[in-house]
């Protein structure tokens, strides 16, 4: 998920915390848009990554291989005044927070919980940790 051109995810040499939100059901495009817009107004969010089931433009296998995939949930959604092409049925969010202390982290977690409670109706689990790579691994050095 992290490219070599991405900015360093460090704050004073310490990896930034991430919030993992896994929904109990895959979200529709409308619900995903509501969640992202609710999260967009929360300060100290550095980036949001989404995961879920892929919705390819064309069918990849089977008798309809190569035909257009006319899925009703493959839409363009509006987040923070920008248009975003939704390529997934979203089931998880990874939110990287740019916070300096635990007090600020706790405030942002409460705001994130409030946003999720208001927009995700079928439940979710929320955990804090580090879920994505934040520094190069041996494999990255070998690949160069």
C-alpha positions as CSV (number, residue, x, y, z in Angstrom):
1,X,0.0,0.0,0.0
2,X,2.9,2.4,0.7
3,X,4.9,3.5,-2.2
4,X,8.5,4.7,-2.1
5,X,7.4,8.3,-3.0
6,X,5.0,8.4,0.0
7,X,6.0,10.8,2.8
8,X,7.6,9.3,5.8
9,X,5.1,8.1,8.4
10,X,7.2,9.2,11.3
11,X,6.7,11.6,14.1
12,X,10.0,12.1,16.0
13,X,11.1,8.7,15.0
14,X,8.0,6.9,16.3
15,X,5.5,5.4,13.9
16,X,2.1,7.2,13.8
17,X,-0.9,5.3,15.3
18,X,-3.5,3.8,13.0
19,X,-7.1,3.1,13.7
20,X,-8.5,-0.1,12.1
21,X,-12.3,0.0,11.5
22,X,-13.7,-3.3,10.2
23,X,-17.4,-3.3,9.4
24,X,-19.7,-6.2,10.1
25,X,-21.1,-6.0,6.5
26,X,-19.7,-4.6,3.2
27,X,-20.8,-1.0,2.8
28,X,-22.9,0.4,-0.1
29,X,-21.5,3.3,-2.0
30,X,-23.8,5.7,-0.2
31,X,-22.8,4.5,3.2
32,X,-19.1,4.7,2.3
33,X,-19.6,8.3,1.1
34,X,-21.3,9.2,4.4
35,X,-18.5,7.6,6.5
36,X,-15.8,9.3,4.5
37,X,-17.5,12.7,4.7
38,X,-18.0,12.2,8.5
39,X,-14.3,11.3,8.9
40,X,-13.2,14.2,6.6
41,X,-14.0,16.9,9.1
42,X,-12.0,15.3,12.0
43,X,-8.6,17.0,12.4
44,X,-5.3,15.1,12.7
45,X,-6.2,12.5,10.1
46,X,-3.2,12.0,7.9
47,X,-4.6,9.4,5.5
48,X,-7.4,6.9,5.1
49,X,-7.0,3.6,3.3
50,X,-10.0,1.4,2.4
51,X,-10.1,-2.3,1.8
52,X,-12.9,-4.6,0.6
53,X,-14.1,-6.7,-2.3
54,X,-12.9,-5.4,-5.7
55,X,-15.4,-4.2,-8.3
56,X,-13.4,-4.4,-11.6
57,X,-14.4,-2.5,-14.7
58,X,-14.5,-5.7,-16.7
59,X,-15.2,-9.3,-15.7
60,X,-12.0,-11.1,-15.1
61,X,-13.0,-14.8,-15.4
62,X,-15.8,-17.1,-16.4
63,X,-18.0,-17.1,-19.5
64,X,-18.3,-13.3,-19.4
65,X,-14.6,-12.6,-19.3
66,X,-13.8,-9.3,-20.8
67,X,-17.4,-7.9,-20.7
68,X,-18.1,-4.7,-18.8
69,X,-19.0,-5.3,-15.2
70,X,-22.1,-3.2,-14.7
71,X,-22.2,-3.4,-10.9
72,X,-24.6,-1.0,-9.2
73,X,-22.1,-0.1,-6.5
74,X,-19.3,1.0,-8.8
75,X,-19.9,4.7,-8.6
76,X,-18.2,8.1,-8.3
77,X,-18.7,9.4,-4.8
78,X,-18.1,12.9,-3.5
79,X,-15.8,13.2,-0.5
80,X,-14.7,16.6,0.9
81,X,-15.6,18.4,-2.4
82,X,-13.7,15.9,-4.5
83,X,-15.0,13.1,-6.8
84,X,-13.6,9.7,-6.0
85,X,-14.2,6.6,-8.1
86,X,-15.2,3.8,-5.8
87,X,-13.6,0.5,-6.9
88,X,-14.4,-1.6,-3.8
89,X,-17.3,-2.7,-1.7
90,X,-15.7,-1.3,1.4
91,X,-15.4,-3.5,4.5
92,X,-12.5,-1.8,6.3
93,X,-10.8,1.5,6.9
94,X,-7.3,2.2,8.1
95,X,-7.0,5.7,9.4
96,X,-3.5,7.1,10.1
97,X,-3.5,9.8,12.7
98,X,-0.9,12.6,13.1
99,X,-1.1,13.1,16.8
100,X,1.6,14.1,19.3
101,X,0.3,12.7,22.6
102,X,-2.2,10.2,24.0
103,X,-4.7,12.9,25.1
104,X,-5.1,14.1,21.5
105,X,-5.3,10.5,20.3
106,X,-8.1,9.8,22.8
107,X,-10.0,12.9,21.6
108,X,-9.7,11.8,17.9
109,X,-10.7,8.3,18.8
110,X,-13.9,9.5,20.4
111,X,-14.7,11.7,17.3
112,X,-14.0,8.7,15.0
113,X,-16.3,6.5,17.1
114,X,-19.1,9.2,17.0
115,X,-18.8,9.4,13.2
116,X,-18.9,5.6,12.8
117,X,-21.9,5.2,15.2
118,X,-23.8,7.8,13.2
119,X,-23.0,6.3,9.8
120,X,-22.4,2.6,10.1
121,X,-25.7,1.0,11.0
122,X,-24.8,-2.7,11.1
123,X,-21.9,-2.5,13.5
124,X,-18.1,-2.4,13.4
125,X,-15.0,-3.1,15.4
126,X,-12.4,-0.5,16.1
127,X,-8.8,-1.1,17.1
128,X,-5.7,1.1,17.5
129,X,-2.3,-0.1,16.4
130,X,0.0,0.0,13.4
131,X,-1.4,-2.0,10.5
132,X,0.5,-0.8,7.4
133,X,4.2,-0.7,6.6
134,X,5.9,2.5,7.7
135,X,9.5,1.8,6.9
136,X,11.3,-0.1,4.1
137,X,11.8,-3.9,4.6
138,X,14.6,-6.1,3.4
139,X,12.4,-7.0,0.4
140,X,12.2,-3.4,-0.6
141,X,16.0,-3.0,-0.6
142,X,16.3,-6.2,-2.6
143,X,13.8,-5.0,-5.2
144,X,15.7,-1.7,-6.0
